[in-house]
Amino acid sequence: VKPETGTESLSGLFSRAAQSLGLPRPELFQKRDLTVPLLYAPSNPAATIAARSLMSVHTVPEVRFELGYHLTMYRGEHYLRCLEPTEEGLRTLLFAAIRAARPGAELPEALPEGADKTVRMIRDGLSPAKAERLAASVDEVLRRKDPLDVEPWLGEAEMTACRAGLLLCGDIACAARMIERYQHEPRNRSHADTVRRLVAFSVSEGYFRLRHAVGFSIDDRVPGG
């Protein structure tokens, strides 16, 4: 909170959001003229670029939703979505990882031109222990013989991000508005279906447990209640 105005700062909201989601706080930078509220910076350590106008054009609940949605993709199981948001790119990375771990594995389609370089980068960049873990994961995927389709995973990762945004903002109307404004709908779901799933989540026991765990409660929405 800025002492001179009593308002919450973006840096403070960003830190609180990361802490609430149990995530390390990425570096935060601001930039003028961004057409989206937040961007992932391809850097190490992880960093976020925020539109300088973010706090002036959005309410605090709207900013909290965006931060929850954005930061969720820093989770280890979702992080590839930060670096490669397209289905085609993720499919190439999946097939390259399989080829790096099990060169003789049969793939449902040929690797795109130039993907051999990605295979080498994965293979050369892994320690023996990590290479062993990758091989075990690949063996499990191949054993199950499930379709090697990244779209369902991508859609559920994006749905998880929508839930995290709702968890932090606590306002289903706000969440629906921000999802529509910035096209946050999971790619395999409509806006209406996304909102329906969020409404069901918002009245679940799990939602209230999580709100309590991150330091929010229904009393936060009803002054004096």
Secondary structure as UniProt FT lines:
FT   TURN            3..5
FT   HELIX           10..20
FT   TURN            21..22
FT   STRAND          27..31
FT   TURN            32..33
FT   STRAND          38..41
FT   STRAND          47..51
FT   TURN            52..53
FT   HELIX           54..57
FT   HELIX           60..72
FT   TURN            73..74
FT   TURN            76..78
FT   HELIX           79..83
FT   HELIX           87..101
FT   TURN            103..104
FT   TURN            113..114
FT   HELIX           115..125
FT   HELIX           128..144
FT   HELIX           151..169
FT   HELIX           172..181
FT   TURN            182..183
FT   TURN            187..188
FT   HELIX           191..202
FT   HELIX           205..213
FT   TURN            214..215
FT   HELIX           218..221
FT   TURN            223..224
//
